[in-house]
Amino acid sequence: MIRQKRYYYYYRFIKWWFFKDRSPIGASIKITQRCNLNCTHCGWEKKSADELSFKEWKAIIDNLYSKGVAVIAVEGGEPTLHPEAGDIVDYIKKK
């Protein structure tokens, strides 16, 4: 597994250096803006927006991986508050 990752990053470096392919290696997705804490220094609890469904996140994740993304970080206000957070993380791990 480690060898495969090493070869992947060598491959990406060659594409980046010689072929000027600037596609991202990593991405960060914010699956929710809700937060159950009330920290004085943070503004997340004051934000609200509609959350995407698992089906919509699945399409976004597939798109990211088709562009060469190898690492996806899941974040947001408190990501575990998303009702389908476990399914989203499991899907990312499968990819």
C-alpha positions in Angstrom: 0.0 0.0 0.0 2.7 2.5 0.9 4.6 1.6 -2.3 1.4 2.3 -4.4 1.0 5.7 -2.7 4.7 6.6 -3.3 4.3 5.7 -7.0 1.2 7.7 -7.2 2.9 10.8 -5.9 5.8 10.3 -8.2 3.4 10.0 -11.1 1.6 13.2 -10.0 4.9 15.1 -9.6 6.0 14.1 -13.2 2.6 15.2 -14.5 2.9 18.5 -12.6 6.5 19.3 -13.4 6.9 18.1 -17.0 3.3 18.3 -18.4 2.2 21.3 -16.3 -0.9 19.4 -15.1 -2.0 21.5 -12.1 -5.0 19.3 -11.1 -5.5 19.1 -7.3 -4.2 16.2 -5.2 -6.4 17.0 -2.2 -9.7 18.5 -1.6 -11.8 19.6 1.4 -15.5 19.3 1.5 -17.7 21.0 4.1 -20.7 18.7 4.5 -22.6 20.9 6.9 -22.6 24.3 8.5 -24.4 23.3 11.6 -22.6 23.2 14.9 -23.8 22.2 18.4 -21.2 24.3 20.2 -21.3 28.0 21.0 -17.7 29.1 20.9 -17.2 32.8 21.3 -14.4 32.9 18.7 -16.2 31.0 16.0 -19.0 32.0 13.6 -20.2 28.7 12.4 -23.2 28.5 14.7 -24.5 31.7 13.0 -24.5 30.3 9.5 -27.2 28.1 8.0 -27.6 26.6 4.6 -29.3 23.7 3.0 -27.3 20.5 3.2 -26.7 18.3 0.2 -27.9 14.8 0.3 -25.7 11.7 0.1 -26.6 11.3 -3.6 -25.4 14.8 -4.3 -22.2 14.4 -2.3 -21.6 11.1 -4.1 -21.7 12.9 -7.5 -19.3 15.6 -6.1 -16.9 13.0 -4.7 -16.9 11.1 -8.0 -16.1 14.3 -9.9 -13.2 15.1 -7.6 -11.7 11.6 -8.0 -12.2 11.8 -11.8 -10.0 14.9 -11.7 -7.2 13.1 -9.9 -7.9 14.0 -6.3 -6.4 11.4 -3.9 -7.3 12.8 -0.5 -10.6 14.3 0.7 -10.9 16.0 4.1 -14.4 16.2 5.5 -15.1 19.3 7.5 -17.8 21.8 8.3 -19.3 23.3 11.4 -19.6 19.9 13.1 -19.5 17.3 10.3 -21.0 14.5 12.5 -24.3 16.5 12.7 -25.0 15.7 9.0 -27.5 12.9 9.0 -25.6 10.9 6.3 -22.0 11.8 7.5 -21.1 8.1 8.0 -22.3 7.2 4.5 -20.3 10.0 3.0 -17.1 9.0 4.8 -17.6 5.4 3.9 -18.0 6.3 0.3 -14.8 8.4 0.4 -12.9 5.5 2.0 -14.2 3.1 -0.8 -12.8 5.4 -3.5 
